[in-house]
Amino acid sequence: MRQFPADLARAQQEWSATYRQLAQQPGRTELRRRLYRLSAQLYFHAYWQQRRPSPAAWRDLRDLGWPDRNANERHQL
């Protein structure tokens, strides 16, 4: 798995946690706004300035947001 900057990994973990909260409480405006903000933070992070992310890089980053599952389970979703 790739190594990502700590702030990028933390933003992905926050995004995943917020997404799970929104799934449990649909319609929460503040959670949707937080998702939008975190999505922009992830997509426009300085880490991607030198190279655009490949689908595999996005998958590796998204895997960081699922600490309660191993990699094989995540790829089956």
N, C-alpha and C positions, 0 to 999 in steps of 0.2 A: 504494500500500500504506500501511496505517496505521503510525503511530509508536507503539511500545510502550515502557514503561519498561525500562531496561536489565536490571533483575533479573528481570522477567517474560520478556523475550526470552531471557535466559541460562537460565532454568529450562526454557523450551520446548526449547532446544537440548540441554540435558542430558537431558530426557525422551526426545527423539528418539534420541540416542546410546545411552541405556540400553535403549530398545526394540530398537534394532538389535542390541545385544549379547545381549539375551535371545533374539532370534530365532536367533542363531548358537549359543547355549548354553541351550537350553530347560531349564526345571526349576531354574534357579539362584534359590534363595530370596532371596538378598541383592539380586539385580537386581529381582525382583518387588516386594520391599519398597521399594526405591528408586523404582520406578515409582509405587507407591501414594503415597508421600510427595510426589513431584514433582507428581503429578496433583492432590493436595489443594492444594499450593502454587499451582499454576496456577489452579485453579477458584476458590479463596477469596482470591486476590490483591486488594489494596486498589484496584487499577485498575478492577476490576469493581464496586466498591461503589456508584458513582454511576449506573451503567447495567449491566444484564445484557447479556452478550455475544450478539450476533446470530450466526447460523451463518457469515456472511461474516467477522465479526471472528475467530471461532475458526479459520477457514480461513487467514486472513492470519497469525495467530499460528503455526499449525502449519507454514506455509510457511517460517518462520524456522528450523525444525529440519532443513531439507533444503538445506544450503548447496551441495551438489554437483549440484543440478539447477536448471534455470530454471523459471519460473512455469508456462509452458505444459506442460512435462512433468509437473509436480506435479499439475496439475488433471486430467490424463488418467488418473491412478492410480485 
